[in-house]
Amino acid sequence: MRNILLAAAVLAAASPAAAEVLTLERIFGSPSLEGSIPRLPRLSPNGELVTLLRNRAEDRERYDLWAIDTATGEARMLVDSLRIGSGAEVSEEEKMRRERARIAGTKGIVAYDWSPNGETILVPLDGDLYLASLDGEIRRLTETAATELDAQVSETGRYLSFVRDKNLLVMDVAAGKERALTSDGAGPISWGSAEFVANEEMGRDQGHWWSPDDRHIAVARVDESGVEVVTRAAIGADGTRLYEQRYPLAGTANAVVDLYIMAPDGSGQVKADLGSNPDIYVARVDWMPDGSALLVQRQSRDQKRIDLLRIDPDTGASTLLFTESSDTWVAVDDDLKALKDGSLIWSSNRSGFNHLYRWKDGRWTALTHGDWAVAELDGVDEEAGRVYFTGNVDGPLEQHLYRVDLDNPGKPVRLTESGWWNKTEMDDEASRALVYRASPEQPSQVYLADPNGKRLAWVEENALDASHPYAPYLDSHVLPTFGTIKAADGTDLHYEMLSPQREAGKRYPVFVQVYGGPTGRQATRNWTSPLHQYLVDQGWIVFSIDNRGTPDRGKAFADALYLKLGSVEVEDQLAGVEWLKQQPFVDPEKVAVYGWSYGGYMVAKLLEAAPGAFAAGVAGAPVTQWELYDTHYTERYLGNPSIDPAPYKAASALPDSAKIADPLLLIHGMADDNVVFENSTALIAKLQAEGRPFEMMVYPGATHAVTGEGRQTHVWKSIERFLDRTVKAAP
């Protein structure tokens, strides 16, 4: 009944669109059924504009730069990617960077940067750099065969910095003259860019940092000469290309990252003292507000320790401020905030849950506490003495923006509406907030809010009215139900379930969507994928459960996976399946499981652990042997295989592959540079040698995310045909 009322309320707002049957072609076609989903919304320095990347109705993968007046709500296109773009193919390095940023397949403008004076916007496009003014004028800054990477506008707006051919260059914007600050970048040496694991696993996509007054620039020098060279075959429809790629496989050498501080013209170079051990991670780099010092987070190779170093920019000398440590791992985040009085805001799991602390003169004060987790520090208003953060104070299914007092912290004040999943970005003074939200009843929205959470203007309302692309399919839209089951140790595990309109006495097949890895969750009060709605239309119950090891439930919940990948999370997923099979509306003989990446790994491990529990499984781009994955992610959870290989052997999906007795469909992109294709070929060889039947679909030229409207449709038609035959049609 609630679903019917939802559809009626939405469609009554305007002339209703004719009801249509949801198809896979429409799900992956243009315009997106999610509606307009902006990327990278940002406030201008003066707060008068919100800029964002908006995709085109006729081409969901092409983005242009738009601006919205925060006072009037008027929107206009600032930079048309088709008008100024050359259409040139970006470099392989840029393609890999987009893969790291999970935007592979996007076209047009994929990034931009406001000048701090708010007068211009830096726009990289098709390998070159442009400077856009707010009156629509666009100035081309570079025109080279090489791709300019990691472009930044300095803090005063005087300089532009970027990386070309592995060296850092700085341009005086007014004069238009560029100067190379480094010269030995070539081969395994690069300056000013984040190394692979920083980009892929650590959430650090910068390799150089301007001081607030533009007096200094800190630059990373990355030496990959010790990193193992792997040959990656990108198998495409028109041939195979071999790439010699330096990839830090688990247990092998990482890049050596040094940090240099220099003037904008390259003079006065000093090397930051990061300690005597080069086998560390430079996790984060930040400047103090007055530019007096550089703050560097140094993470140990085993990731059980993070040291916060204060670096003198004139001498490079370092001072250890404090250390965060753990018996398992210390997570890297963006919650460090340096205040004008010299104190620092820092997040820590020392209480068992991630919370915010203030460090001042060597003493700690807890700003938040309780059996819930802070997701992210969003802003600090030093004048008003307020700290803003997102977290799950109101329960793990929702995420909200909260506020606490800096000097007298008490119970957090929630600033966003109940029933939503929210993410937030604030300006430097925490005077405005961009709130991204979605709920089971509403796809993604973005609005501008004041410091009390009051909505000032829509950035993207994405109203689910009759003109919305999803409107023709609302009559069959279903809302999820949520609940908990018990893990073997008594822990509550949250699940989410979508069901067709159930008939009394009828049993339904179940599509279990699994991820299960330590960095992702499934059960949240968020908008449900149109793909899941399609599966419900086809008669499936869609079910997901968040096993131990997934985030936002505290340190003990996450640590359950330490040195045990492929065990505890498999056990919890099977507990969910056992609960499903006891429900009177579930056909216990027709439960399928699907997952991609870590989820694909989980499918293989589930079929091995419990033959017959599933009618069939679909494993997309699975990790099958963790030695093929990178250092920072894998060693965090399994340790270093060069020291102790036992956890890797236990976690591998290969030794027990002969136990796979249920129908299996294996899918992989043949140019995957994240979970490399060798993971699947190793499993293929094992299954063939053991005489185990399976089915396979591969995608020439596709990376870890199979992109393109046609190919995405093909992926899911292949999955649907497989499951119809092996599950639905099975006796």
TORVEX-158162 format. One record per residue: residue in one letter; x, z, y of N, C-alpha, C in turn. Coordinates in steps of 0.2 Angstrom, whole numbers, plus 5000, padded with zeros to 4 digits. Each point is the difference from the previous one (the first is absolute). Layout:
! TORVEX-158162
AXZYXZYXZY
...
//
This chain:
! TORVEX-158162
M500450004994499650005006500450005006
R500650045000500450005006500349935002
N500249974994500349935001499549955004
I499350014998499549965003499950015007
L500050075001499950025007500649985005
L500650004997500649985004499949925002
A499949964995499949935001499449995005
A499550034999499449995005500250025007
A500350065001500250025006500549955004
V500549984996500549955003499649945002
L499649974995499849935002499450005005
A499750065001499550015005500249995007
A500750015001500350005006500049935003
A499949954996500049935003499649964995
S500049935001499649964996500450004993
P499750014995500450014993500249934998
A500650004997500349944997499749994993
A499949944998499749994993500550034995
A499750034995500450034995500349954996
E500650014998500449964996500350034994
V500249964995500450034994500750005002
L500350064999500750015001500449964995
T500549965002500449974995500850015001
L500449994995500750015001500349955006
E499749945000500249955005499950035007
R499450035001499950035007500450065001
I500150044995500450065001500749995003
F500349954998500749985002500049945005
G499449985002499949955005500050035007
S500049955005500050025007499349995003
P499750045005500450065002499950064995
S500550045001500050064996499350044999
L499850024994499450045000500150075003
E500650025001500150065003499950005007
G499949945003499949995007500650005004
S500050015006500649995004500550064999
I500649994997500450064998500649995004
P500150035006500649995004500650044997
R500649975002500650034998500450025006
L500450054999500450035005499750015007
P499450035000499750025007500550055003
R500149995007500550045004499750015007
L500150065002499850015007500649975005
S499849975005500549995005500350065003
P500650005003500350065003499550035005
N499649975004499650035005499350014997
G499949994994499350014997499549965002
E500149945004499549965002499849954995
L500449984996499949954995500150034993
V499749974995500150014993500249934997
T500649994998500249934997499950014992
L499949944997499950004993500149934997
L500249994994500049944996499349994997
R499749945002499349994997500149934996
N499750004994500049944996499449965002
R500149934998499549955002499450004995
A499549985002499450004996500149944995
E500349955002500149944996500650014995
D500450045002500650014996500250085000
R499850034995500150085000500750024999
E500549954999500750024999500449995007
R499749975005500349985006499850055005
Y500550035004499950055005500249985007
D499650015005500249995007500050075004
L500450005005500050065004499450015005
W499650055000499550015004500150075005
A499650005005500050065004499350025002
I499950065000499350035002500150055006
D499649995005499950045006499750074997
T500350055001499750074998499550025004
A499949975006499550025005499449964999
T500049944999499549954999499849984993
G500550014996499949974993500149934999
E500249965006500149935000500649984995
A499949954996500649984996500249935001
R500649995000500349935001500649994996
M500149944998500649984997500649995004
L500550044999500650005004500549944998
V500150004993500549954998499649964994
D500049945000499749964995500649974996
S500050024994500549994995500149924999
L499449975000500049934999500349965006
R499950025006500249975006500750005001
I500350064999500750015001500549994994
G499750014994500450004994500349934999
S500550004996500449944998499749984993
G499850054997499849984993500650004995
A500650025003500550004995500050054995
E500349994994500050044995500550065001
V499850064999500450065002500550004994
S500650045002500550004995499850044994
E500450004995499950044993500050075002
E500550025004500150075002499350035004
E499749965004499450025003499450004995
K500049954995499550014995500150064996
M500650024999500150064996499850065004
R500150005007499850065004499350005000
R499649955001499350005000499750034993
E500449984995499850034993500150075000
R500550035003500150075001499450035004
A499849975005499550025005499349994997
R499949974994499449994997499649955004
I500349955003499649955004500249934997
A500250004994500249934998499449965000
G500149935002499449965000499749995007
T500250055005499750005006500449945004
K499649975005500349955004499950025008
G500349965004499950015007500450065002
I499750055004500450055003499950064996
V500650034997499950064996500350065003
A500350005006500350065003500049985007
Y500150065004500149995008500250075002
D500250005006500350065003499950005008
W499650065002499950005007500750025004
S500149975006500650035004499750075003
P500550055000499750065002499750005007
N500249955005499750005006499349975000
G499849984994499349975000499949945003
E500549965002499949935003500049944995
T500450014995500149954995499950024993
I499949954996500050024992500549954997
L500450034996500549964996499649974993
V500049944999499749974994500449954996
P500250034994500449954996499549954996
L500249945000499549954997500549944997
D499949994993500349944997500750005001
G500350065000500850015000500350015007
D499649995005500250005007499750065004
L500250015006499750065004499749975006
Y499450035002499749985006499850075004
L499949995007499950065004499349985003
A499550034999499349995003499950055005
S499749975006499850045006499250014999
L499850055004499350014999499549955003
D500349955004499649955003500049944996
G500250004994500049944996500649965000
E500550015004500649975000500550024994
I500349954997500450014994500749975001
R500550044999500749985001500450004994
R500249944998500450004994500750025001
L500350054996500650045001500549974996
T499949974993500549984996499749934997
E500549964998499849944997500649984996
T500050034994500649994995499749984993
A500549974996499849994993500050064996
A500450065002499950064997499450045002
T499850054996499450045001500350065004
E499750025005500150065004499650064997
L500350054997499750054997500150075004
D499550054998500050065003500150015007
A499649955004500050005007499750065003
Q500350035005499750065004500249995007
V499550035004500150015007500350075002
S500550005004500350065001499550055004
E500250065001499550055003499849995007
T500549975004499949985007499749935001
G500049964994499849945001500549955002
R500650025002500549965002500349954995
Y500050034994500449964995499549984994
L500249954996499749984994500650004995
S499950034994500550004995499749974994
F500449974996499849974994500649984995
V499849984994500549994995500049924998
R500649975001500049934998500649994995
D500049984995500549984995500450074999
K499650054999500350074998500450045005
N500049975007500350045005499550015005
L500150065004499550025005500249975007
L499549975003500149975007499550045005
V500250005006499650035005500049955006
M499449995002499849955006499850045006
D500349985006499750035006499449955002
V499450035000499449965000500049965006
A500250035006499949975006500449945001
A500750014997500549945001499949954994
G499750034995499949954994500749994996
K500550045001500649994997500150054994
E500249984995500150044994500850024999
R500150054996500750024999500050034993
A500449984996500150034993500450075000
L499750054998500350075000500450014994
T499949964995500450004993500249934998
S500550004996500349934998500250004993
D500050054996500249994993499450004995
G499449995003499450004996500149934996
A500050014993500049944996500150024993
G499749964995500050024993499750074999
P500450054997499750064999499950055006
I500349985006500050045006499449985004
S499650045003499549995005500050055005
W499849995006499950055005499349995003
G499750065001499450015004499349994996
S500149994993499449994996499950064995
A499450014998499950054994500249974994
E500450044996500249974993499350004995
F500149974995499449994995499650064999
V500450064997499650064998499750035006
A500350005006499750035006499349965002
N500049944999499449965002499550004994
E500250004994499550004995499750074998
E500550055000499850064997500050065005
M500350005006500150055004499650005006
G499749945001499550005006500449995007
R500749984999500449995006500149925001
D499749975005500149935000500549985006
Q500350055003500449995006500850014998
G500449975003500750004999500450025006
H499750005006500350025006499550035005
W500250055004499650045004500250015007
W499649985005500250015007499950075003
S500550035004499950065003499450005005
P499750055002499550005005500249975007
D500650015002500349975006500449945000
D500049974994500449944998500750005001
R500350065001500750015000500349994993
H499750014995500349994993499549974996
I500349974995499649974994500450024994
A499650034995500350024994499849944995
V500649984996499949944996500350024993
A499649984995500250014993500449944998
R500650024997500449954996499950014993
V499749954997499950004992500549964997
D500350034995500549974995499750004993
E499849944998499849994993500549984995
S500650005002500549974995500050034994
G499850074999500050034994499449994996
V499549975003499350004997500049944995
E499750024994500049954995499649935002
V500349954998499749935002499649984994
V499449995001499549974995499849935001
T499949964995499849945001499250004999
R499749985006499250004999499849935000
A499649984995499849934999499350005003
A499949965006499349995003499849944997
I499550004994499849954997499449975003
G500049945003499549975004499749944996
A499549975003499749944997500449945001
D500450005005500549945001500750024999
G500150044995500750024998500250075000
T500550024998500350075000500650015005
R499950055004500650015004500350074998
L500650005000500450064998500350045006
Y499850065001500250045006500550054998
E500650005002500550064999499850065005
Q499750054997499750055004500450074999
R500250035005500350074999499450054999
Y499950024994499550054999500250064997
P499950065003500250064997499650034994
L500249974994499650034994500150074999
A499550044998500150074998500650014997
G500450055002500650024997500649975002
T499949945005500649975002500150015007
A500649975003500250025007499549975005
N499950055005499649985006500449975005
A499749975006500449985005500350065004
V500549995003500350055004499849995007
V499750055003499749995007500450055005
D500349975005500350045005499649995006
L500150045005499650005006500550005006
Y500049955004500450005006499650005007
I500350035005499650015006500549965005
M499649965005500449965004499649995007
A500349975005499649985006499749944999
P499549985004499749934999500449945000
D500650015003500549944999500550004995
G499950054995500450014994500650055001
S500150025007500650045001499950074998
G500650045000499950074998499850024993
Q500149954995499750024994500350064997
V499650054997500250054996499650004994
K500350034994499750004994499750074999
A499450014998499750064999500250034994
D500250075000500250044994499450014996
L499949974995499550014995500250044994
G500650025000500350044995500549964995
S500350044996500549974996499849964994
N499450014998499749974994499649935002
P500349944999499649945002499449994996
D499950034994499449984995499450045003
I499849995005499450035003499549955003
Y499450025002499549965003500050025008
V500049955004499850025007499349995000
A499650055000499350004999499649985007
R500250045005499749995007500550015005
V499949965006500450015006499550005006
D500150055004499650025006500550025006
W499849995006500350025006499750065002
M500350055003499750055004499749975006
P499550035003499649975006500549995006
D500550035001500449995005500649964999
G500149974994500549964998500750044998
S500050075000500650045000500350004993
A499649984995500250014993499649954996
L500349984994499649974995499950044994
L499450004997499850044995500049954993
V500350024995500149964994499850044994
Q499549984996499850034994500549974995
R500450044997500449984994499850034994
Q499849954995499750024994500549994994
S500150054996500449994994499849954995
R500549984996499849944996499550034995
D500050064998499550024995499350025003
Q500049995007499450015004499750085000
K500450044998499850075000500250045006
R500349965005500250045006500049955006
I499850025005500049965007500350055005
D500649985003500350035005499849975007
L499850045005499949975007500750015004
L500349955002500650005004499949985007
R500350035004500049995007500749965002
I499949945003500649965001500150005007
D500650015002500249995007500249935001
P499649965005500149935001500649985003
D500450045003500649995003500650004996
T499950054995500650014995499949984993
G499350004998499849994993500050074996
A500250055003500150074996499350024998
S499950034995499450024997500050084999
T499350025001499950074999499450014995
L500150044995499450014995499550055003
L499449975001499550055003499650044995
F499849974994499750034995499949964994
T499950024994499949974994499350014997
E499749954997499450014996500249984993
S499850044995500249994993499550014995
S500049974994499550014995500349994993
D499750034995500349994993499849934997
T499549975003499849934998500249955005
W499749995005500249955005499750035007
V500349985005499850015007499849935003
A499349995002499849945002500249985007
V500149945002500249975006499349995004
D500050025006499449985004500149995007
D499549995005500149995007499850065004
D500050064997499750055004500550045005
L500649985000500550035005499849985007
K499950055004499949995007500450055004
A500449975005500450045004499750015007
L499950075002499750015006500550015005
K499750005006500450015006500450065001
D499750064997500450065001500550014994
G500249944996500550014995499750024993
S499450025000499750024993499849944997
L499950004993499849954996499450014996
I499649954999499450014995500349964994
W499850034994500349984994499550024994
S499949964995499550014995500450024993
S499750044996500350034994499550014995
N500250004994499650024994500250074998
R500450045004500350064997499450054998
S499449995003499550054998499649984994
G500249944997499649974995499649945002
F499849995007499749955003500349985006
N500049935001500349985006499750035007
H500450035004499750035006500549995006
L499850015006500449995006500350075002
Y500750005002500350055002500449995007
R500150055004500449995006500650044999
W500649965001500650035000500350015007
K500250065002500250015007500550065000
D500649985002500650055000500150034993
G500049964995500150024993499550044997
R499450005003499450044997499449954999
W499750024994499449964998499350035002
T499649965002499350025001499549954996
A499650034996499549954997499449995004
L499949935001499549985004499349994996
T500149984994499449994995500250044994
H499550024996500050034994499449994996
G500050014993499550004996500049954994
D499650014995500049954994499749935002
W500349975004499849935002500749975003
A500049945001500649965002499949975007
V500550005004500149965006500349934998
A499649955002500249934998500549975005
E499950025006500549975005499950045007
L500650015003500050025007499849945005
D499550015004499849945004500250005007
G500050065003500250015007500150075002
V500450015005500150075003499949995008
D499550045003499950005007500350075002
E500649995003500450065002499750035005
E499849975005499750035006499450054998
A499549974996499450034998500250054994
G500649994997500250054994499549984994
R499949944998499649984995500449954995
V499950014994500349964994499449974996
Y500149934999499549964997500349984993
F499550004995500349984994499449974996
T500149964995499549984995500150044993
G499550024997500150044994499350014996
N500050044995499450004996499750074999
V500050045006499750065001499450014997
D499549955001499449994997499949984993
G500549994996500049984993500349944999
P500349994994500449944999499749935000
L499350005000499749935000500049975007
E500150045005500049985007500650025004
Q500249965005500550015004499850005008
H500250055004499850005006500650025005
L499849995007500450025005499950075002
Y500550045001499950075002500550025005
R499850065003500450025006500150084999
V500750025001500150075000500450015007
D500050075002500450025006500750014998
L500449975004500850004999500250085000
D499850045005500350065001499650064996
N499449994999499650044996499649974995
P500349974995499649964995499550044996
G499449984999499550034996499749954996
K499350014999499749954995500049935004
P500149954996500049935003499349985002
V500049965005499349985003500049924998
R499449994996499949934998499849965006
L500349945001499849955006499649944998
T500049994993499649944998499450014995
E499649965000499350014996500150014993
S499650044997500050024993499849944996
G500249994994499849944996500449945000
W500650005004500449945001500750024998
W500449944998500750004999500349985006
N500450045004500349985006500850005000
K500349955004500750005002500050005007
T500550025003500150015008500749985002
E500049975006500649995004499950025007
M500550045003499950025007500649985004
D499950005006500549985005500550065000
D500549995004500650055000499850065003
E499550005005499750065003499450034997
A499849974994499450024997499450015004
S499949955005499549995004499449964998
R500249964995499549954997500149994993
A499549994996500149994993499749934997
L500349974996499749944997499850034993
V499450004998499750024994499849944996
Y500350004994499849954995499550044995
R499449974998499650044996499649954995
A499850034995499549964995499750054996
S499449984997499650054996499749954995
P499750034995499649964995499549965003
E499750025005499549965004500249955005
Q500750005002500249965005500749984999
P500249945001500749974999500450025006
S500649995000500550025005499849995007
Q500050065004499949995007500650035004
V500149985006500550035004499750025007
Y500150065003499850025006500550045004
L500050005007500450045004499650065002
A500450064999499750065001500450045005
D499750055003500450055005500350054996
P500350055003500450054996499550054996
N499350005002499550044996499749964995
G500249944999499749964994499449965003
K499850005006499449975002500249925001
R499549964997500249935000499949975007
L500549975003500049975006499849925000
A500249974995499949935000500149974993
W499749954998500149974993500649955001
V500550014995500549955000499749944995
E499750024995499749964995499450044997
E499449985002499550044997499849984993
N500149934999499949974994499350024997
A499550005004499350024999499749974994
L499750034995499849974994499249985001
D500049955005499349985002499949934996
A499549975002499849934997500549955001
S500450005005500549955002500750024996
H500050054997500650024996500149964994
P500649984998500149954994499750044993
Y500050065000499850044994499250005000
A499749995006499350015000499549974994
P500249944998499649974995500050034994
Y500550054999500150034993499850075000
L499750035006499950075000499450024995
D499649954999499450024995500250034994
S500749984997500250024994500650055001
H500150025006500650055001499850074998
V500550034996499850074997500550045003
L499850075001500550055002500350044994
P500650025001500350044995499850074999
T500150024994499950074999500650044998
F500150065002500650034999499950074996
G500650024996499950064996500750024998
T500050054996500750024997499950014993
I500649994996500050034993500750045000
K500150034994500550055000500649964996
A500650015003500649984996500150054994
A500549994996500250044995500250075002
D500350005006500250075002499550035005
G499449975000499450035004500049985007
T500449955002500049985007499449955001
D499750015006499549955001500249935002
L499849954997500149935001499449965003
H500149975006499549975003499949934998
Y499349984999499949934998499549975005
E500049935000499549965004499749954995
M499349995000499749964996499549965003
L499949934999499549965002499649984994
S499450005001499549984994499549955002
P499849954996499449965001499450055000
Q499449975002499450045000499950014992
R500050064998500050014993499350014997
E499949974994499450004997500050064994
A499550034999500050064996500149974993
G500550034996500149994993500649945000
K500149975005500549945000500750035001
R500549974996500750025001500449945003
Y500550025004500349955004500749994999
P500449945000500750005000500350035006
V500650024999500450045005500649965002
F500249995006500649975003500450065003
V500550024997500450065002500649975005
Q499950015006500649985005500550055000
V500649994998500550055000500649985004
Y500350055004500650005003500550054997
G499850065002500350064997500750025002
G500349965004500750015002500050065006
P500650025001500150065005499949985007
T499949945002499949985007499349975002
G499550014995499449975001499450034997
R499450005004499450034998499449954999
Q499550024996499449964999499450035003
A499950064999499450035001500050035007
T499749965005499950035007499449975003
R499750035005499449985003500249945005
N500149954997500349945004499549944998
W500149945003499649944999500249984993
T499549984996500249974993500149935001
S500549974996500149935000499449964998
P499949945003499549954998500149984993
L500750004997500149984994499750054995
H500050075001499750054996499249995000
Q499849985006499249995001499849944995
Y500549955000499849944996500050024993
L500550054998500050024993499450044998
V499750045005499450034999499449954999
D500049955004499549954999500049974994
Q500649994996500149974994499850054994
G499850065002499850054995500550054998
W500550015003500650044999499950075004
I500150064997500250065003500750005002
V500250015006500750005003500250075001
F500550024997500250074999500850015002
S500150055004500750025002500150075000
I500650034998500150075000500750015002
D500150055004500750025003500350054996
N500549984996500350044995500550055004
R500350054996500550045003500649955002
G500350025005500649965003499849955006
T499449995001499849975006500050045006
P500049975006500250045006499450045003
D500250045005499550045004499650064996
R500350024995499750064996500550055000
G500650005003500450055000500749994995
K500550045001500649984997500050014993
A499750054997499950014993499649944996
F499549985004499649944997500549945000
A500449995005500449945000500650014995
D500350065000500650014996499849994992
A499450004998499850004993500349934997
L500249955004500349944997500850005000
Y500350055003500750005001500350004993
L500449954999500449984993499549994995
K499449985001499549994995499549945002
L500349955003499549945001499849984993
G499349985000499849974994499750054995
S499950065002499850064996499450035003
V500150045005499550045002499449965003
E500249955004499549955003499649974995
V500349984994499749974994499550054997
E500250064999499650054998499350015004
D500150005006499450015005499649945000
Q500249945000499649945000499650004993
L500350024995499750004993499450065000
A500150055004499550055000499449985004
G500249955005499449975004499649954995
V500449974996499649954996499650044994
E500350064998499650044995499450025003
W500050025007499450035003499549945001
L500349945002499549945001499649994993
K500450004995499749984993499450054998
Q500050065003499550054999499450005004
Q500049955005499449995004499549964997
P499450015000499549964996499949935003
F500249995006499949935003500649964998
V500650024997500649964999500049984992
D500249935000500149984993500750024998
P500150044995500750034999500449944997
E499749954997500449954997500249945005
K499850015006500149955005500350025007
V500650044999500450025006500649965001
A500149975005500649965002500450035005
V500649995000500550035005500449945004
Y500050015006500449955004500550045005
G500649975001500450035005500549955002
W500350015006500549955003500650045002
S500649984999500750035002500050074996
Y500050065003500050064996499450004996
G499549985002499449994996500049964994
G500449945001500249964994500450044995
Y500550045002500450044996499550054996
M499550035004499650044997499549974994
V499849945001499649974995500449994994
A500749985000500450004994500050064997
K500250065004500150064997499350034997
L499549995003499350024997499949974994
L500149934999499849964994500550034994
E500650025002500550024995499850074998
A499850045005499850074998499450014996
A499549965001499450014997499749934998
P500249984994499749944998499350014998
G499649955002499350004999499650045005
A500350045005499650035005499749955005
F500449945001499749955004499949944996
A499449965002499949944997500549955002
A500350005006500549955002500350035006
G500649975002500450025006500349945004
V500050015006500349945004500650045004
A500649974999500650035003500349955005
G499950015007500349965005500750025002
A500549965000500650015003500350074998
P500050024993500250074998500750015000
V500250065002500750024999500050024992
T500449984997500150014992500650044999
Q500549995004500750044999500250025007
W500050075001500250025007500749995002
E500449984995500749995002500049945005
L499549964999500049935004499750025008
Y499850065001499750015007500650045004
D499850005006500650035005500150075000
T500650025003500250075000499650055003
H499849985006499650065004499450024997
Y499649954998499350014997500150044993
T500449964996500050024993500450074999
E500650015003500450064999499650065003
R499649995005499650055002499650044995
Y499749964995499650024995500350014993
L500549964999500350004993500750025000
G500350025006500750015000500449944999
N500750015000500549955000500149984992
P499949944998500149984993500750004998
S500549995005500750004998500250084998
I499650055002500250074999499550024994
D499449985000499550024994499549954999
P500249964995499549944999499450024996
A499950064997499550024996499349995004
P499950025006499349995003499849935001
Y500549955000499949935001499849974993
K500350034995499849974993499350034998
A499850065002499350024999499549975004
A500249985006499549975005499949924998
S500549974997499949934999499449984996
A499749945002499549974996500249964994
L500649994999500249964995500150034993
P500250064999500150034993499450004996
D499450015003499450014996499549945001
S500349945002499649945001499649984993
A500350024994499749984994499450034999
K499850065004499450044999499449965004
I500249955004499449975003499649964995
A499450024999499649974995499449975003
D499950015006499449985004500149945004
P499549955001500249945004500350025007
L500549965001500450015007500149935003
L499850015007500249945004500550025005
L500649975000500650015004500049955006
I500150025006500049965006500650015004
H500449955002500550015004500249945005
G500250025006500349945004500749994998
M500249935000500649984997500650005005
A499850025007500550015005500050075002
D499850054996499950075003500750035001
D500150025006500750035001499950085001
N499450034998499950075000500050034993
V499549984997500050014992500249944997
V500649994999500349934998499749984993
F499949935000499749974994500350024993
E500650025001500350034993499750054997
N499650045004499650064997499549974995
S499749955002499549974996500349964994
T500649965001500349964995500350054995
A500250065002500250054995499550024995
L499450015003499450024996499849954996
I500049935003499849954996500449994993
A500650005001500549994995499950064994
K499950065003499850054995499449994996
L499549985003499349994997500149944995
Q500349955002500149944996500450024994
A500550045001500450024994499750044995
E499550045003499650054996499449964997
G499949945002499449974997499350025003
R500150035006499450025003499749955005
P499349984999499749955004499950035007
F500049965005499850015007499949945004
E499750005005499949955005500450005006
M500149955004500450005006499849955005
M500150025006499949955006500550015005
V500449955001500650015005499849955006
Y500350025006499949965006500749985003
P500149934999500749985003500050015007
G500650025003500150015007499750065003
A499650044996499650065002500550065000
T500050045005500450065000499650064997
H500150065003499750064997499250005001
A499849975006499349995002499949934999
V499549984996499849934999499649995006
T500249955004499649995006499749935000
G499649995005499749935000499350014998
E499549975003499350004998499949974993
G500349954999499849974993500450034995
R500650035001500350034994499750074999
Q499850045005499750064999499349994996
T499749955002499349984996500249994993
H500649964999500249994993500150064996
V500450055003500250064997499450034997
W499550015004499450044998499549964996
K500049945000499649964995500350004993
S500750005000500450014994499850074997
I500050055004499950074998499250014998
E499649975003499350004999499849964993
R500349954999499949964994500350044994
F500650035001500350044995499650064998
L499750045005499650064998499349984998
D499749945002499449984997500049994993
R500649974998500149984993500250064996
T500450045002500350064996499650065000
V499650015006499750065001499249995000
K499849965004499250005001499749964993
A500449954998499749964994500250044994
A500450055000500250034993499450044997
P499950004994499550034997500050085001
//
